[in-house]
Amino acid sequence: MSIDTTRSTGNNPRLLFTLSAPIEAHGETLTEITLREPTGKKVTRDIIRHNGSVVILALEKSKSKKDPLVLIERQFRHAAQQYLYEVPAGTIDPGEDHLEAAKRELLEETGYQARKWTPLLQYFASPGFLGEWMQIFLAEDLTPGPASPEEDESLELQFIPLSELLRLIGAGKIRDGKTIISAGFYALYLRRGRK
């Protein structure tokens, strides 16, 4: 079975009116809107608009190209109420180039710089209410340096073999979506012989 990604269900949704004044915070905007869906149905939605984010799958391949080490951060996430293991990521500033944002985030959060950058995949994080899309970049040929995380960031860094990261994902131990998507897509990328 294949999915027709070019198929359209009709006209795009049409905004009828905004019910509440937008609330803006930290580069995001929350708005309650009423619109007409492509099916003609009138609905009200809470939508968060976001500039987008970059996700960095930073790899160390000096020991193994088939099972590279992946740079992982451990940090407490208040919304999840727990520590999560994640690949580095961050918000794109207004007007900022996606690759430049990825380079900035990797350096700020980890201190690492990469000589080689490859865009891998772009996806929506949670399109039911959030307009944030995420661009995954592969970062290779890493060099360490001093990190300068934001004041509210407390990060523990470690490298983990890709095979172990995939095992932890399969066991339900890694719960961060961008990390699951990044590692899973890269594993598929490797299987297809692109690296």
N, C-alpha and C positions, 0 to 999 in steps of 0.2 A: 504494500500500500504506500502511495506517495501523497504528499501534501502539496496542494497548489498554493504557493505563497504569493502568486500574482493575482489571485481571485479577489474581487471586490464584492462586497455585499450591498452595494448601492452608493448613495450619496454619503459623504462624510457627515458626522454629527453636526448639528447646527445649534450654536449657542442662542438661547432665547433670552435669558437675563441672568444677572448675578444677584444672588439673594443676600449676601453679606459683604461687607467691606473686606477687602483682602487683608490678611494679617501677615506681615513680613518679619522674618527673623533669620539671621545667619545666612542670608542669601537665598532663603526659601520663602515661598508665598503660599499660604493656605487660603483657598477660596471655595465658597459653596456656590455652585452654579446649577442652573436648570438648562437642559438642552434636549434636543430632539435627536434620538438615536437614528442610525441608518434605516432601521425597521419602521420608523415613524413614531415610536413610543417616546413619550415625554418623561424624563427622569431628572432627579436631583442628585448631584454628586459632590462630595468633598474632594477637592483636588489639591495636591501639593505640587507646586512648580519648583523645579530644581535645575541648576546649571549643568548638571551631569558630573560624573566622577570618573577618575582613572583608577585602574587596578593594575598592580605590577606583579607579575610572576617572575621573580628574580631568581636566576639559576646559577649555580656553581657547577661547572662540568669538568673540572680538572681531574677528578677521580673516576668519573663514569659518565659517558655521554648518553648511555641507555637508561641510567638511573641517576640523574643529576640531583644535587642537593637543592632544596627549595628554601628560600628565606621566609621564615614565618615569624609573626609577632604574636605575643600573648598580651592581651589587655582586657581590663574589666569593661564590659558594655552595660551601662545602666538600663537601657531599654530591655535587654535580655536578662538582666539580673544575674550575670555570671561572667566568668572569664571565658574568652573565646580565643582560639588560635586562628589567625587570619594572615593572608598575604597583605603586603602594604597597599594602601589605597588612600584616596582623598578627593576632595571636591575641586572641580575646575573653577578658577576665578573668572568673573565676567570678562570676556574678550581674550582669555588665555588660550593659547594653542594647546591641543590635547597632549601632544608629546612633551612639550615643555612642562605641562602640569605633572605628567608622570615622572619626569626627571626631578622636578622640585620635590614632589612627595617622597620619592625614594631617598633622596639626600636628606631631607628634613627628618623623616621618621627613623631612618636606619644609618645614615652616614655613608651609605654605599652609592657609588656611581657606576654606570654601565657604559661600556664602549659600543655595544650593539643593542639596538632597539627594533622590535618587530611588532606591528599591530596584529593582534590575534582575532579578536571577536568583540562585537558590541551588542549589548542586550539591555532590556528594561529590567530594573530591579524588582518592582512590584507595581505593574501598570494599572491595577484596579483603582488606585488612589494616588499614586506617586508618579510624576512625570520625569523621574530621574532615569537616565540611561547610563550605562557603565561601559567604558572602553578598556578592554584588557590589553596590556602590552607585555611582551616577553622581553626581559632585560637580561643580557648575557655579558660575559667578560667583566665581572664585577671587580671593583677596587674599593677597599674599605676607607673610611674617614670618620670624622666626628659627626655625630647626629645632632640635630637641633629641633627636637620635637616641640610642638606647641605646649603652652603652659599646663593645659589640662590633660595632656597625654602622658601616660606612664606605660612604656612599652618594654617587654622583655623579648630579645631577639634570639633566634636559634635557626640552624640549618637542619633540615630533615630530608632523608632520601625520598624521592618521588614515590617509590613503591610503598614506603611506610606511610606517607601521607594518604595515598589511595586506600591503603588498608584501614587506616583510622577513619576515613570517610565512610567506607563500607561498613565499619563497625558502629557508626553513629557517634563517634567521638569528636569529629569536626562538624560543627553546625553552622558555620558561616557560609552563606550562599555564594559570595564572590570567590571564596577559596575552593569550594566544591566545583563550581563552574570552571574556574581557571585550571585547576589540576586535571579535571576530567577532560576538558577540551584539549589540553596539552598532551595527555596520554593518547587521545585519539589522533592528534596531530603526529605524534611519534609513530603510531601503528601504521599510519598511511605513508610512512617513509619520507616525510618532509623535513626531517632533521637528521 
